């Protein structure tokens, strides 16, 4: 084997290692359903505030609790299926990042409940911080996924999330923030999640 052939073989093996290390990300379905379900929940909450649905606490609780239960079931199914597949390192890194995003959202929500109990009457203002914070965390998830997979368009999605968060803050104390949040979930979770699902099947 000549030197040129050896170099060619090494380059080929390196390309296989790089592509195998990255590979398609496997969490597209989770993002798709998160964007769809929670986007619908935000629209339903807006409809309740505007009087299209009964303006009762149990209605609001039912909307978000019902969506969360549905998403938990979907997550259990998709994670269970993914556990049977061998994932590339990039996909595992992305999964870890999005798991951290989910824990971060849960942690902030818990902290908000604690603050409301300590400082009564602040629920209204604090509730308008939830959507921007979630969007920032989504941006972090997309940024890590972009770096791990080497996919440039994911970085653009991350930048969209980072830019969208202060836009949502402009709508503080206005129910229209819910509609803007639903649109953001479609743009930055549902649509790119669907793109990842298509890439998985390709």
N, C-alpha and C positions, 0 to 999 in steps of 0.2 A: 504494500500500500504506500503510495507516494505521500509527500508532505501535504500537497493540495487536497488529496482525497481525505487524509486524516483531519485536516482543518474543516473540510466540508461536513464530515461525519460529526465532529464536535459541535459545529454550529447547528446542525440539524437536531442533535440531542438537546442542546441548550434551548432551542425554540420549543421543543416538546415539553421540556421542564417548565418553561415560563408559561406556556399556554395551559398546561395541566395545573400549574400552581394557581392560576387565575380562574379559568373556567367560568361557566355561567353562574350567576348568583341564584340561590334557590328560595329566596324569600319574597318573590314577586306576588304570590297569592296573598300572603299576609298583609302586604301594603295595599293591594287592590281592595281587599275586603274592609280593611281599616278605613280607607278613604271613602268607600261607598257607604258603609254602615254609619260611621260617625258623621259623615256629611249629611246623610238623610236625617240623623238625629238632630243636627243643628238646625236644619230647615223645619223639622217638626217643633222644636223649641221656639223658633221664631213664630210659627203659626199659632202656638199656644199664647205667646205674649200678645200677639195681634188679635186674639179672640176667636180664631178659627177653630181652636180646640178649647176644651174647658180649662180655665185658668186655676188649676188646682195643683197643690204641691205633689200629690200622688201621680198626677199626669206627667209632670216633669221627671219625677223619680222613675216612673215606669218607662219613659222614653229612653233614658240613659242606661238604666239597669237592664232593660230588655236588649238593647243594642250590645251592651257589654257581655251579657250572657251568650248572645248569638255569636259574637266575635270570639269568645273563649272556646266555644264548641268548634268553630272553624279552625282556630289556632291549634287546638288539641289534635284535630284530624291532620292538618298540614304538617305539624311538627312530628307527629307519629309517622307519617309517610316519609318525611325527610330523614328520620333516624335510620331508616332501612337503606338509605342511599349513601354512597361514599362521596363526600363533599371535598371540593378543592379547598386549599387553605384560604383563598380569597373569600369563598362563600362562608367558611366558618368564621372568618374575621367579621364579615358583614352581619352574620347572624348574631355574633356577640355584641356588635355595636347597636343593633336594633333592640336586642334584649335590654341593654343598658338604657336606651331611649325609653322603653316601656317602664322600666323601674324608675327612671327619672320623673316620668309623668305621674306615676303612682305616688312617688315621694312628695312631689310638689302639691298634689291634690290633698294628701294627708296633712302636709304643713299648713295648707290653706284652711282646712277644717279646724286645726288647732288654733290658728290665729283668730278665726271667727269666734271661737269659744272664749278666747282670752280678751278679745276686743269686740264686743257685741256691736252690731250695726254696720260692720265693715264688709259684710258679705257681698253687697252689690258691687263695690269697687273692686274687691279682690277677684270676683268671678270674671271680670273683664280682662284680667291678667292671664287667665288660664289658656286661652286660645293663642296669644302671642308666644307664651312660654313653650307650648307644645310645638308650635311652628319652628322655634329656635332649635328645639331638641331634634325635630325631624331634619333640620339642616345639618346638624352634627352627624346624624345617622347617614345621610346621603354623602356627606364629605368623606367620612371614613370608608364607605362603600366604594366611592369613586377612586380613592387612593389605593385600596386593596385590589380592585379589579382593573385599574388602569382605564376606566371608561369615562371619557370626558364629559358626556352629556349629564352624568350624575352630578358632577360638580356644578353645572349650570342649575340643576334642580335645587342643590344645596344653597346656592346664591339666591335663588328665588325665594326659598324659605326664609333666609336671613333678611332679605329685603321686605318680605311680606309681613314680618312680625311688627315692625313699627307702623306699617300701614294699618294693621288691625288696631293698634293702639290709638290711631286717630279717630276710631269709632267707639271709644270708651263711653259707657253709659248710653249707648244707642243699640237697639235690638238689631239694627242692620249689620252689626259686627258678626252676628251668627251667620248671615248669608255670605259675608265675605270669608268667614272661616270655612263654610261649606265649599265655596269655590276654591279656596286654597287647598283643601283636602283632595278635591278632584284633580287639581293641577299638579300637586306635589306628592300625592300618594297613590290615588287610583290610576291615573293615566300612566305614570312611570312604572307602577306595579304591574299593570297589564303588559307594558313593554318587556319587563323582565320575564313574565310568564311566557310570552311569545318566544323570547330568546332561549328559555329552558327547553322548549319543544323543538327548536330548530336543530 
